[in-house]
Amino acid sequence: MPTILGQNQYGKAENRVVKITRDGDTHHIKDLNVSVALSGDLEDVHLSGSNANCLPTDTTKNTVYAFAKEYGIESAEQFGIHLARHFVTSQEPIKQARIRIEEYAWERIETSEANSKFIGSDEVKHSFVRKGQETRVSEITYDGENWQVISGLKDLIVMNSTNSEFWGYIKDKYTTLQEAYDRILATQVSGRWRFNWTDDEQRMPNWEKSYDQVKKHMLQAFAETYSLSLQQTLYQMGSRIINSRSEIDEVRFSLPNKHHFLVDLEPFGLKNDNEVYYAADRPYGLIEATILRDGVEPQIPVDMTNL
């Protein structure tokens, strides 16, 4: 039975690059995990084994490190744009480049007051502690004419200890969940947002400022929404981002409900007045949805597993 070659791509995945920028005694860190995927006129390498159109994945790895030196890393998005443009414009067989980046944030360690430092210690500006809040992610795709930039974050854990309810739901013979009129609402946010910057004629967003502002609006919406369901909170988070940030047209969230159940303390003669909870690991409710600017078609994949 004859076969044909379908969609294909190749590249070097998970190139770990750390760039130190030295501003005198003050240092700055950018810590990225960069994956490169290239596609184009690559039929021969699959069908006949000819490597004539194949840029070695080792070369793509070297390019990541060389570009970190040549261009620096202003932001994950800007670095990905430099890489994607290079691969498409410098290699005729390559028609599209997709760059996926995870960024791991570091913050400066605050040192002691001058009068309490160790003997011989000077002001320290080169020591950092890894931030434990979230991992920043971005995906940059370029086909020689059009750009698609999707940014986001994952593993951002948030909690409201009140102002959350869940009641009035469908009940059948298998329902055991008790209605809650004051509960903990907690989730581990995985979110992506798509920019409406698509070509070089448009003004490029300020990627760093945009990320900070999106995160701010997301967290404010989570905190300020009196929640009757996690779905309601999710929608408010996405709406707040789109209404506040004109450069973003689409947001998608995947929010696991990190359940906290009241512990029954009556066997011990104690009343649990919404004070002691059991934090369940699994199973968990998983709430997912896309929020769009009116008139915009969705482009962020429904399954964000590999984004």
Stockholm file with secondary structure:
# STOCKHOLM 1.0

chainA/1-307         MPTILGQNQYGKAENRVVKITRDGDTHHIKDLNVSVALSGDLEDVHLSGSNANCLPTDTTKNTVYAFAKEYGIESAEQFGIHLARHFVTSQEPIKQARIRIEEYAWERIETSEANSKFIGSDEVKHSFVRKGQETRVSEITYDGENWQVISGLKDLIVMNSTNSEFWGYIKDKYTTLQEAYDRILATQVSGRWRFNWTDDEQRMPNWEKSYDQVKKHMLQAFAETYSLSLQQTLYQMGSRIINSRSEIDEVRFSLPNKHHFLVDLEPFGLKNDNEVYYAADRPYGLIEATILRDGVEPQIPVDMTNL
#=GR chainA/1-307 SS CCCCCCSCCBCCCCEEEEEEEEETTEEEEEEEEEEEEEEESCHHHHHTCCCTTCCCHHHHHHHHHHHHHHTCCSCHHHHHHHHHHHHHHHCTTEEEEEEEEEEECEEECCCCCGGGSCTTCCCCCSCEEECCSCEEEEEEEECSSCEEEEEEEEEEEEEESSSBCBCSCCCCTTCCCCCBSSCCEEEEEEEEEEESCCSTTSCCCCHHHHHHHHHHHHHHHHHHCCBSCHHHHHHHHHHHHHHHCTTEEEEEEEEEECCEEECCCGGGTCCCSSCCEEECCSSCEEEEEEEECTTCCCCSCSCCTTC
#=GC SS_cons         CCCCCCSCCBCCCCEEEEEEEEETTEEEEEEEEEEEEEEESCHHHHHTCCCTTCCCHHHHHHHHHHHHHHTCCSCHHHHHHHHHHHHHHHCTTEEEEEEEEEEECEEECCCCCGGGSCTTCCCCCSCEEECCSCEEEEEEEECSSCEEEEEEEEEEEEEESSSBCBCSCCCCTTCCCCCBSSCCEEEEEEEEEEESCCSTTSCCCCHHHHHHHHHHHHHHHHHHCCBSCHHHHHHHHHHHHHHHCTTEEEEEEEEEECCEEECCCGGGTCCCSSCCEEECCSSCEEEEEEEECTTCCCCSCSCCTTC
//
